[in-house]
């Protein structure tokens, strides 16, 4: 037991020794790495870079920035590098003991110190590089801006006529740029690059603004000083010429508008002198639209005059045509009115259309008078002409519609008479065909229908013979008669078929009367329906089933045979 405990203690001791040994070796290696990093940072030629920066002859804020960078590096060089050595020795000393926590904390502090020094050196080097870059940029900008300002100044002198009232403001703007440029140059040459940078940014922006203005102003000024003036003069002369030629402008405000546009143009020139180019561009667009509106107004009247002259000839010819149409319509209505009755206000409509023609002619003449006395513009007259022409089209359509309706009356009458005669012949044919069959009689319902159709034909004949024929009524009666004739033919066909089939059934029943009481009784009853009541369908219903009871299917056999061999009763004339 004692041996086991001793063995365990020995193992623990060995492990602890190995752990301490490993920790010490690791700490020593990390410290050596940090020392190597510190030596690498010391080897950087930051001091030489500071010497080069001092040659830039810095002043003002730039000098303060440089001095801050120099102080930061001197603090690293003279103090912080030494403190790193001291901290490294402290870490190595602590690593010999067994206070691992303290050793780890001191190591972390050492690493943070190195990281801080490295960050400071990088910031110093970056700041020095930025100072050098700014110095080069500013010195290049001095030359570049000087060339630009020389060019702008030469252009202002050589092309001052292109800038009009904007010249004084442009010169003042350029003078301010040159003043700021001189200050920028002074600050750059004295080394105050921080302050010079603020001025340079403003200079660059305003120089671009100056270049843009000198690029935009010539076109804006040319419109205001040349283009618009030429257009306004052209409009003034054009308006005067058109008025002298007899043109009239609705609510003529052309001269007032021209003066208003010119006043606006002069106001925009004042805006141009103040370099308010955005407002100038907006106002120029408004002026252009106003001028285009005046051009459109005059062009509208010029175009309208051409259309008015063309329409004047059309109106004259259309009026003549409409009067001829109306006159021919009056003659035809008078002639047909001796024979026909008009049901659709044809006479009233023709008179109303004539009144409309007369009113339109008066309007045309009145418009011509207004135009001649310069009280109406061509565009206004054109609008009225188009309205009148549209009305003429409507009148023409109505007159043609009346003509087409009445021109067919005589033809419709002849056709109605023809059909009336044809229907009368057909009903006579039906009557003779039935009489030839020598039937014992006809059902009352059939006779009623037959005489009803005959009466319809008589009424049709009377309508066609009236002093004033009403063709609407004639056509209505024709439609009724046509349908009823077809129905009468169908009824006649059914009556003839039923009577003929009944006769064949009665003849066939004679074979069984003596031997079959049912057939004998049905035969007597069927003969009574046939000869007394003329109810042929009922006779078939009574006798047919009785015969089928003694001879299956005989009724249908007789019907089929009859339908195959029957002759036409009435000719089916086409109508």
C-alpha positions as CSV (number, residue, x, y, z in Angstrom):
1,X,0.0,0.0,0.0
2,X,2.8,2.5,1.0
3,X,4.6,1.6,-2.3
4,X,1.6,2.5,-4.4
5,X,1.1,5.8,-2.7
6,X,4.8,6.6,-3.2
7,X,4.5,5.7,-6.9
8,X,1.5,7.9,-7.4
9,X,3.2,10.8,-5.7
10,X,6.3,10.3,-7.9
11,X,4.2,10.3,-11.1
12,X,2.5,13.6,-10.0
13,X,5.9,15.1,-9.3
14,X,7.2,14.1,-12.7
15,X,4.1,15.5,-14.4
16,X,4.4,18.7,-12.5
17,X,8.0,19.1,-13.4
18,X,7.4,18.4,-17.0
19,X,4.5,20.9,-17.1
20,X,6.7,23.6,-15.5
21,X,9.5,22.8,-17.9
22,X,7.2,23.0,-20.9
23,X,5.7,26.3,-19.7
24,X,9.1,27.8,-19.2
25,X,10.3,26.8,-22.7
26,X,7.1,28.1,-24.3
27,X,7.3,31.4,-22.4
28,X,11.0,31.9,-23.4
29,X,10.2,31.2,-27.1
30,X,7.3,33.7,-27.1
31,X,9.5,36.4,-25.4
32,X,12.3,35.8,-27.9
33,X,9.7,36.2,-30.8
34,X,8.5,39.5,-29.3
35,X,12.1,40.7,-29.0
36,X,12.7,39.8,-32.6
37,X,9.5,41.8,-33.6
38,X,10.8,44.7,-31.5
39,X,14.2,44.6,-33.3
40,X,12.4,44.5,-36.7
41,X,10.4,47.6,-35.7
42,X,13.6,49.4,-34.5
43,X,15.2,48.6,-37.9
44,X,12.5,50.6,-39.8
45,X,14.0,53.9,-41.1
46,X,11.2,56.0,-39.6
47,X,13.7,58.5,-38.5
48,X,14.9,59.0,-42.1
49,X,11.3,59.5,-43.2
50,X,10.8,62.1,-40.5
51,X,13.9,64.0,-41.8
52,X,12.5,63.9,-45.3
53,X,9.2,65.2,-44.0
54,X,11.0,68.1,-42.2
55,X,12.3,69.2,-45.6
56,X,8.7,69.9,-46.8
57,X,8.9,73.3,-44.9
58,X,5.6,72.7,-43.2
59,X,3.7,75.3,-41.4
60,X,0.3,75.9,-39.7
61,X,-1.8,72.8,-39.1
62,X,0.4,70.6,-41.4
63,X,3.4,71.5,-39.1
64,X,1.3,70.6,-36.1
65,X,0.4,67.3,-37.6
66,X,4.0,66.6,-38.5
67,X,5.2,67.5,-35.0
68,X,2.5,65.2,-33.5
69,X,3.8,62.3,-35.6
70,X,7.4,63.1,-34.7
71,X,6.6,63.2,-30.9
72,X,4.8,59.9,-31.2
73,X,7.8,58.2,-32.8
74,X,10.3,59.8,-30.4
75,X,8.2,58.4,-27.5
76,X,8.4,55.0,-29.0
77,X,12.1,55.2,-29.7
78,X,13.2,56.7,-26.4
79,X,10.7,55.2,-24.0
80,X,8.5,52.4,-25.3
81,X,11.2,50.2,-26.8
82,X,13.1,50.3,-23.3
83,X,9.8,49.4,-21.5
84,X,9.4,46.4,-23.8
85,X,12.9,45.2,-22.8
86,X,12.0,45.6,-19.2
87,X,8.7,43.8,-19.5
88,X,10.4,40.9,-21.4
89,X,12.9,40.5,-18.5
90,X,10.0,40.5,-16.1
91,X,8.2,37.8,-17.9
92,X,11.3,35.6,-18.1
93,X,11.9,36.1,-14.4
94,X,8.3,35.1,-13.5
95,X,8.5,32.1,-15.8
96,X,11.1,30.5,-13.5
97,X,8.6,30.3,-10.7
98,X,5.3,28.4,-10.5
99,X,2.9,31.4,-10.5
100,X,1.6,30.6,-14.0
101,X,-1.3,33.1,-13.7
102,X,1.0,36.1,-13.1
103,X,3.3,34.9,-15.8
104,X,0.4,34.7,-18.3
105,X,-0.8,38.2,-17.4
106,X,2.6,39.7,-17.8
107,X,3.0,38.0,-21.2
108,X,-0.4,39.4,-22.4
109,X,0.8,42.9,-21.3
110,X,4.0,42.5,-23.2
111,X,2.2,41.5,-26.4
112,X,-0.2,44.4,-26.1
113,X,2.8,46.8,-25.7
114,X,4.4,45.5,-28.9
115,X,1.1,45.7,-30.8
116,X,0.6,49.3,-29.6
117,X,4.1,50.3,-30.7
118,X,3.6,48.6,-34.1
119,X,0.3,50.5,-34.6
120,X,1.9,53.8,-33.6
121,X,4.8,53.3,-36.1
122,X,2.4,52.4,-38.9
123,X,0.3,55.6,-38.1
124,X,3.5,57.7,-38.2
125,X,4.6,56.3,-41.5
126,X,1.1,56.6,-43.0
127,X,0.8,60.2,-41.8
128,X,4.2,61.1,-43.3
129,X,3.3,59.5,-46.6
130,X,0.0,61.5,-46.6
131,X,1.8,64.7,-46.0
132,X,4.2,64.0,-48.8
133,X,1.3,63.1,-51.1
134,X,-0.7,66.2,-50.3
135,X,2.4,68.3,-50.9
136,X,2.8,66.8,-54.4
137,X,-0.9,67.1,-55.1
138,X,-1.1,70.7,-54.1
139,X,2.0,71.7,-56.1
140,X,0.5,70.0,-59.2
141,X,-2.8,71.7,-58.5
142,X,-1.1,75.1,-58.5
143,X,0.1,74.6,-62.1
144,X,-3.1,73.0,-63.3
145,X,-5.4,75.7,-61.8
146,X,-3.1,78.5,-63.1
147,X,-3.5,77.0,-66.6
148,X,-7.3,76.8,-66.2
149,X,-7.7,80.3,-65.0
150,X,-5.5,81.7,-67.8
151,X,-7.6,79.8,-70.3
152,X,-10.9,81.0,-68.7
153,X,-9.6,84.6,-68.6
154,X,-8.6,84.5,-72.3
155,X,-11.9,83.1,-73.3
156,X,-13.8,85.7,-71.4
157,X,-11.8,88.4,-73.1
158,X,-12.0,86.9,-76.6
159,X,-15.6,85.7,-76.5
160,X,-17.3,88.2,-74.2
161,X,-20.0,88.7,-76.9
162,X,-21.2,85.1,-76.3
163,X,-21.9,85.7,-72.6
164,X,-23.9,88.9,-72.9
165,X,-25.0,90.4,-69.6
166,X,-23.4,87.5,-67.7
167,X,-19.9,88.9,-68.5
168,X,-19.5,91.1,-65.3
169,X,-20.7,88.3,-63.0
170,X,-18.4,85.8,-64.7
171,X,-15.4,88.2,-64.3
172,X,-16.3,88.7,-60.7
173,X,-16.6,84.9,-60.2
174,X,-13.2,84.4,-61.8
175,X,-11.6,87.1,-59.8
176,X,-12.8,85.4,-56.6
177,X,-11.4,82.1,-57.8
178,X,-8.1,83.8,-58.5
179,X,-8.1,85.3,-55.0
180,X,-8.7,81.9,-53.5
181,X,-6.1,80.5,-55.7
182,X,-3.5,82.9,-54.5
183,X,-4.3,82.0,-50.9
184,X,-4.1,78.3,-51.8
185,X,-0.7,78.9,-53.5
186,X,0.6,80.8,-50.5
187,X,-0.5,78.1,-48.0
188,X,1.0,75.4,-50.2
189,X,4.3,77.1,-50.6
190,X,4.6,77.8,-46.9
191,X,3.7,74.2,-46.1
192,X,0.3,74.6,-44.4
193,X,-1.2,71.8,-46.4
194,X,-4.0,71.0,-44.0
195,X,-5.5,74.5,-44.4
196,X,-4.7,74.5,-48.1
197,X,-6.7,71.3,-48.5
198,X,-9.9,72.9,-47.4
199,X,-9.4,75.8,-49.9
200,X,-8.4,73.4,-52.6
201,X,-11.7,71.4,-52.3
202,X,-13.7,74.6,-52.6
203,X,-11.5,75.8,-55.5
204,X,-12.0,72.5,-57.4
205,X,-15.8,72.6,-57.0
206,X,-16.1,76.3,-58.0
207,X,-13.7,76.0,-60.9
208,X,-15.8,73.1,-62.3
209,X,-18.9,75.4,-61.7
210,X,-17.2,78.2,-63.7
211,X,-16.4,75.9,-66.6
212,X,-19.9,74.5,-66.7
213,X,-21.4,78.0,-66.7
214,X,-19.1,79.2,-69.5
215,X,-20.2,76.1,-71.4
216,X,-24.0,76.6,-70.9
217,X,-24.3,80.4,-71.1
218,X,-23.6,80.9,-74.8
219,X,-26.5,78.7,-75.9
220,X,-28.8,80.2,-73.3
221,X,-27.8,83.8,-74.3
222,X,-28.1,83.1,-78.0
223,X,-31.7,82.0,-77.6
224,X,-32.5,85.1,-75.6
225,X,-30.6,87.6,-77.7
226,X,-31.0,86.2,-81.2
227,X,-33.3,83.2,-81.6
228,X,-36.3,84.4,-79.7
229,X,-36.0,88.0,-81.1
230,X,-36.0,86.6,-84.6
231,X,-39.0,84.4,-83.9
232,X,-40.9,87.2,-82.2
233,X,-40.2,89.6,-85.1
234,X,-41.3,86.8,-87.5
235,X,-44.5,86.4,-85.5
236,X,-45.1,90.1,-85.4
237,X,-44.7,90.4,-89.2
238,X,-46.6,87.2,-89.8
239,X,-49.6,88.3,-87.7
240,X,-49.7,91.7,-89.4
241,X,-49.6,90.1,-92.9
242,X,-52.3,87.6,-92.0
243,X,-54.6,90.3,-90.6
244,X,-54.0,92.4,-93.7
245,X,-55.1,89.3,-95.8
246,X,-58.4,89.1,-93.9
247,X,-57.4,86.5,-91.3
248,X,-59.2,86.8,-87.9
249,X,-57.9,85.3,-84.7
250,X,-60.3,84.2,-82.0
251,X,-60.1,86.6,-79.0
252,X,-57.1,88.1,-80.8
253,X,-54.4,88.5,-78.0
254,X,-51.5,87.8,-80.3
255,X,-49.9,91.3,-80.0
256,X,-50.4,91.3,-76.2
257,X,-48.8,87.8,-76.0
258,X,-45.9,88.9,-78.1
259,X,-45.2,91.9,-75.9
260,X,-45.6,89.7,-72.8
261,X,-43.1,87.2,-74.2
262,X,-40.6,90.0,-74.9
263,X,-41.0,91.3,-71.4
264,X,-40.3,87.8,-70.0
265,X,-37.3,87.5,-72.3
266,X,-35.8,90.7,-70.8
267,X,-36.5,89.5,-67.3
268,X,-34.6,86.2,-68.1
269,X,-31.7,88.2,-69.4
270,X,-31.5,89.8,-65.9
271,X,-31.5,86.4,-64.4
272,X,-28.6,85.5,-66.7
273,X,-26.6,88.5,-65.5
274,X,-27.0,87.0,-62.0
275,X,-25.8,83.6,-63.2
276,X,-29.1,81.9,-62.1
277,X,-28.7,79.4,-64.9
278,X,-31.2,76.9,-63.7
279,X,-34.0,79.5,-63.6
280,X,-32.8,80.8,-67.0
281,X,-33.1,77.3,-68.5
282,X,-36.6,76.8,-67.1
283,X,-37.8,80.2,-68.3
284,X,-36.3,79.6,-71.7
285,X,-38.3,76.5,-72.0
286,X,-41.5,78.4,-71.0
287,X,-40.7,81.1,-73.6
288,X,-40.2,78.5,-76.3
289,X,-43.5,76.9,-75.5
290,X,-45.3,80.2,-75.7
291,X,-43.7,81.0,-79.0
292,X,-44.6,77.6,-80.4
293,X,-48.2,78.1,-79.3
294,X,-48.3,81.4,-81.3
295,X,-46.9,79.6,-84.4
296,X,-49.5,76.9,-84.0
297,X,-52.2,79.5,-83.7
298,X,-51.2,81.1,-87.0
299,X,-50.6,77.7,-88.7
300,X,-54.1,76.6,-87.5
301,X,-55.7,79.6,-89.3
302,X,-53.6,79.2,-92.5
303,X,-54.6,75.5,-92.6
304,X,-58.2,76.2,-91.8
305,X,-58.4,78.7,-94.6
306,X,-57.5,76.0,-97.2
307,X,-60.0,73.6,-95.7
308,X,-62.7,76.3,-95.6
309,X,-62.4,77.0,-99.3
310,X,-62.5,73.3,-100.1
311,X,-65.5,72.8,-97.8
312,X,-67.3,75.8,-99.3
313,X,-67.5,74.0,-102.7
314,X,-68.6,70.8,-101.0
315,X,-71.3,72.6,-99.0
316,X,-72.6,74.2,-102.1
317,X,-72.8,70.9,-104.1
318,X,-74.2,69.0,-101.0
319,X,-76.9,71.6,-100.6
320,X,-77.9,71.3,-104.2
321,X,-77.9,67.5,-104.0
322,X,-80.0,67.5,-100.8
323,X,-82.6,69.8,-102.4
324,X,-82.8,67.7,-105.5
325,X,-83.2,64.6,-103.3
326,X,-85.9,66.2,-101.2
327,X,-87.7,67.5,-104.3
328,X,-87.6,64.1,-105.9
329,X,-88.9,62.6,-102.7
330,X,-91.8,65.1,-102.5
331,X,-92.8,64.2,-106.1
332,X,-92.6,60.5,-105.4
333,X,-94.5,60.8,-102.1
334,X,-97.2,62.8,-103.9
335,X,-97.5,60.2,-106.7
336,X,-97.5,57.2,-104.4
337,X,-99.8,59.0,-101.9
338,X,-102.6,58.6,-104.5
339,X,-102.5,54.8,-104.0
340,X,-100.8,54.0,-100.8
341,X,-101.2,54.8,-97.1
342,X,-98.0,56.1,-95.4
343,X,-97.6,54.8,-91.8
344,X,-94.1,56.0,-90.8
345,X,-94.5,59.8,-91.0
346,X,-92.7,59.9,-94.3
347,X,-94.5,63.1,-95.4
348,X,-93.7,64.9,-92.1
349,X,-90.1,63.7,-92.0
350,X,-89.6,65.0,-95.6
351,X,-90.9,68.4,-94.6
352,X,-88.8,68.5,-91.5
353,X,-85.7,67.6,-93.5
354,X,-86.5,70.4,-96.0
355,X,-86.7,72.8,-93.1
356,X,-83.3,71.6,-91.8
357,X,-81.8,72.1,-95.3
358,X,-83.1,75.6,-95.4
359,X,-81.8,76.4,-91.9
360,X,-78.4,74.9,-92.8
361,X,-78.3,77.1,-96.0
362,X,-79.1,80.2,-94.0
363,X,-76.3,79.2,-91.5
364,X,-73.8,78.8,-94.4
365,X,-74.7,82.2,-95.8
366,X,-74.6,83.9,-92.4
367,X,-71.1,82.4,-91.7
368,X,-69.9,83.6,-95.1
369,X,-71.1,87.1,-94.1
370,X,-69.3,87.0,-90.8
371,X,-66.1,85.8,-92.5
372,X,-66.3,88.6,-95.0
373,X,-66.9,91.2,-92.3
374,X,-63.9,89.8,-90.3
375,X,-66.1,88.8,-87.5
376,X,-65.3,85.1,-87.6
377,X,-62.0,83.3,-87.9
378,X,-61.3,80.5,-90.4
379,X,-60.8,78.0,-87.6
380,X,-64.2,78.9,-86.1
381,X,-65.8,78.7,-89.6
382,X,-64.1,75.4,-90.3
383,X,-65.6,73.9,-87.1
384,X,-69.1,75.0,-88.1
385,X,-68.6,73.7,-91.6
386,X,-67.7,70.3,-90.3
387,X,-70.8,70.3,-88.1
388,X,-73.0,71.3,-91.0
389,X,-71.4,68.6,-93.3
390,X,-72.0,66.0,-90.6
391,X,-75.7,67.2,-90.4
392,X,-75.9,67.0,-94.3
393,X,-74.7,63.3,-94.1
394,X,-77.5,62.6,-91.5
395,X,-80.1,64.3,-93.7
396,X,-78.9,62.4,-96.8
397,X,-79.2,59.1,-94.9
398,X,-82.7,59.8,-93.8
399,X,-83.9,60.9,-97.2
400,X,-82.3,57.8,-98.9
401,X,-84.0,55.7,-96.2
402,X,-87.4,57.1,-97.0
403,X,-86.8,56.7,-100.7
404,X,-85.8,53.1,-100.4
405,X,-88.9,52.3,-98.3
406,X,-91.4,54.0,-100.6
407,X,-89.8,52.9,-103.8
408,X,-90.6,49.3,-103.0
409,X,-94.3,49.9,-102.4
410,X,-95.5,49.2,-105.9
411,X,-93.3,46.2,-106.3
412,X,-94.5,44.9,-102.9
413,X,-98.1,45.5,-104.0
414,X,-97.6,43.5,-107.2
415,X,-96.0,40.7,-105.3
416,X,-98.8,40.7,-102.7
417,X,-101.4,40.4,-105.5
418,X,-99.5,37.6,-107.1
419,X,-99.3,35.7,-103.8
420,X,-102.9,36.4,-103.1
421,X,-104.0,34.9,-106.4
422,X,-101.7,31.9,-105.8
423,X,-103.1,31.3,-102.3
424,X,-106.7,31.6,-103.7
425,X,-105.8,29.0,-106.4
426,X,-104.3,26.7,-103.8
427,X,-107.4,26.8,-101.6
428,X,-109.6,26.1,-104.7
429,X,-107.3,23.1,-105.4
430,X,-107.7,21.8,-101.9
431,X,-111.5,22.2,-102.1
432,X,-111.7,20.3,-105.5
433,X,-109.3,17.6,-104.3
434,X,-111.4,16.8,-101.2
435,X,-114.6,16.9,-103.2
436,X,-113.2,14.3,-105.7
437,X,-112.7,11.8,-102.8
438,X,-116.5,11.6,-102.3
439,X,-116.1,11.5,-98.5
440,X,-119.4,11.1,-96.5
441,X,-118.6,14.5,-94.9
442,X,-115.8,16.5,-93.2
443,X,-115.1,17.3,-89.5
444,X,-116.6,20.6,-88.3
445,X,-113.2,21.8,-87.0
446,X,-111.7,21.3,-90.4
447,X,-114.5,23.1,-92.1
448,X,-114.2,26.0,-89.6
449,X,-110.5,26.3,-90.4
450,X,-111.0,26.0,-94.1
451,X,-113.6,28.9,-94.1
452,X,-111.4,31.0,-91.8
453,X,-108.5,30.8,-94.3
454,X,-111.0,31.6,-97.1
455,X,-112.1,34.7,-95.1
456,X,-108.5,35.7,-94.6
457,X,-108.0,35.6,-98.3
458,X,-111.1,37.8,-98.9
459,X,-109.8,40.4,-96.4
460,X,-106.4,40.3,-98.2
461,X,-108.1,41.0,-101.5
462,X,-110.1,43.9,-100.0
463,X,-106.9,45.4,-98.5
464,X,-105.2,45.2,-101.9
465,X,-108.2,46.8,-103.6
466,X,-108.5,49.7,-101.1
467,X,-108.3,53.3,-102.4
468,X,-105.2,53.8,-100.2
469,X,-103.4,50.5,-99.8
470,X,-101.8,49.9,-96.4
471,X,-98.8,47.7,-97.4
472,X,-97.9,47.2,-93.7
473,X,-101.3,45.6,-93.2
474,X,-101.1,43.7,-96.5
475,X,-97.8,42.2,-95.5
476,X,-99.1,41.2,-92.1
477,X,-102.1,39.5,-93.7
478,X,-99.9,37.8,-96.3
479,X,-97.7,36.3,-93.5
480,X,-100.8,35.0,-91.7
481,X,-102.3,33.5,-94.9
482,X,-99.1,31.9,-95.9
483,X,-98.8,30.1,-92.6
484,X,-102.5,29.2,-92.5
485,X,-102.4,27.8,-96.1
486,X,-99.5,25.5,-95.1
487,X,-101.5,24.4,-92.0
488,X,-104.6,23.8,-94.1
489,X,-102.7,21.6,-96.5
490,X,-101.4,19.6,-93.6
491,X,-104.9,19.2,-92.1
492,X,-106.3,18.2,-95.5
493,X,-103.6,15.6,-95.9
494,X,-104.3,14.2,-92.5
495,X,-108.1,14.1,-93.1
496,X,-107.7,12.3,-96.5
497,X,-105.2,9.8,-95.0
498,X,-107.4,9.0,-92.0
499,X,-110.5,8.6,-94.3
500,X,-108.7,6.4,-96.7
501,X,-107.2,4.2,-94.0
502,X,-110.6,3.9,-92.3
503,X,-112.2,2.7,-95.6
504,X,-109.4,0.0,-96.0
505,X,-109.9,-1.2,-92.4
506,X,-113.7,-1.5,-92.9
507,X,-113.1,-3.5,-96.1
508,X,-110.6,-5.8,-94.4
509,X,-112.9,-6.2,-91.4
510,X,-115.5,-7.9,-93.7
511,X,-113.4,-11.1,-93.6
512,X,-113.9,-11.5,-89.9
513,X,-117.4,-10.0,-89.3
514,X,-119.2,-13.3,-89.5
515,X,-116.7,-15.2,-87.4
516,X,-115.7,-12.7,-84.8
517,X,-118.1,-10.7,-82.7
518,X,-115.6,-8.2,-81.5
519,X,-114.6,-7.3,-85.1
520,X,-118.3,-7.2,-86.1
521,X,-119.1,-4.8,-83.2
522,X,-116.0,-2.6,-83.8
523,X,-116.9,-2.5,-87.6
524,X,-120.4,-1.2,-86.9
525,X,-119.1,1.4,-84.4
526,X,-116.3,2.5,-86.8
527,X,-118.8,2.8,-89.7
528,X,-120.9,5.1,-87.4
529,X,-117.9,7.3,-86.6
530,X,-117.0,7.4,-90.3
531,X,-120.4,8.0,-92.0
532,X,-122.3,10.0,-89.2
533,X,-119.6,11.8,-87.1
534,X,-116.9,12.1,-89.8
535,X,-114.5,11.3,-87.0
536,X,-112.0,9.2,-89.1
537,X,-109.3,9.1,-86.4
538,X,-111.8,7.7,-83.9
539,X,-112.9,5.1,-86.3
540,X,-109.3,3.9,-86.8
541,X,-108.8,3.8,-83.0
542,X,-111.8,1.6,-82.6
543,X,-111.4,-0.8,-85.5
544,X,-107.7,-1.1,-85.7
545,X,-107.1,-2.8,-82.3
546,X,-110.1,-5.2,-83.0
547,X,-108.5,-6.4,-86.2
548,X,-105.1,-6.7,-84.5
549,X,-106.7,-9.1,-82.0
550,X,-107.5,-11.6,-84.7
551,X,-104.6,-10.9,-87.0
552,X,-101.6,-9.4,-85.2
553,X,-100.1,-6.3,-86.9
554,X,-102.6,-6.1,-89.6
555,X,-103.5,-2.4,-88.9
556,X,-99.9,-1.2,-89.3
557,X,-99.5,-3.4,-92.4
558,X,-102.5,-1.7,-94.0
559,X,-101.2,1.8,-93.0
560,X,-97.7,1.1,-94.4
561,X,-99.2,-0.2,-97.6
562,X,-101.4,2.9,-98.0
563,X,-98.6,5.3,-97.3
564,X,-96.4,3.6,-99.9
565,X,-99.0,3.7,-102.7
566,X,-101.1,6.9,-101.9
567,X,-101.2,9.6,-104.6
568,X,-100.7,13.3,-103.9
569,X,-103.9,15.1,-103.0
570,X,-102.9,18.8,-103.4
571,X,-100.0,20.3,-105.4
572,X,-97.5,21.9,-103.1
573,X,-97.0,25.2,-104.9
574,X,-94.0,27.2,-103.8
575,X,-94.7,30.6,-102.2
